[in-house]
Amino acid sequence: DTEVTQTPKHLVMGMTNKKSLKCEQHMGHRAMYWYKQKAKKPPELMFVYSYEKLSINESVPSRFSPECPNSSLLNLHLHALQPEDSALYLCASSQEGVQGELFFGEGSRLTVL
Amino acid sequence: EDKVVQSPLSLVVHEGDTVTLNCSYEVTNFRSLLWYKQEKKAPTFLFMLTSSGIEKKSGRLSSILDKKELFSILNITATQTGDSAVYLCDAGGYQKVTFGTGTKLQVIP
């Protein structure tokens, strides 16, 4: 299994909602990432978990809250988002910590109304 | 601050042409440079380069790294319409990965 699975594929939420994005991999990778990608821009790193511990937080607003319940799962909890947070959220994993090839999920397309 | 710059930003070529995409980087504690292809959704891995001067090849694609001049190139020969995509380079430092701006390649028949 060489897949990174993200759910949901599409999410529409209001600014007062609380929702979560989920990511799962069963490749035994020990680093997992959240990226945010706006149209026609490269992915922007948000968070990195290495061995289930948060190792990088790229000054992301607190309305985004990551969680790594175990080595296969990564969540991104969303609360009180703004319309400008609408984007494609990509999850990725890598075998060798933050140096190896990234395996990306298909992404969750988020629209904040 | 870490910086990864790709050029050109966009490129339109005809099928059969050869293209060279550039990636220059300034990354603290650089360890590896990776190339990805992004079509409609998630980026897919092409190459990982860690040593200078050693070319990596996969079919019509090849890439090389120059750690002295801090850049990498990605070559695509005999381009096909299926090569149309955004090509991203990612320069990895210790505990950090930084994507470049991307090069959008369009191959027309």
Interface residues (C-beta under 8 A of the other chain):
Chain A: Y33 K41 P42 P43 E44 L45 V48 S50 S55 I56 L88 L90 V98 Q99 G100 E101 L102 F103 F104 G105 E106 G107
Chain B: R31 S32 L34 Y36 K41 A42 P43 T44 F45 M48 L88 D90 G92 Y94 Q95 K96 V97 T98 F99 G100 T101 G102
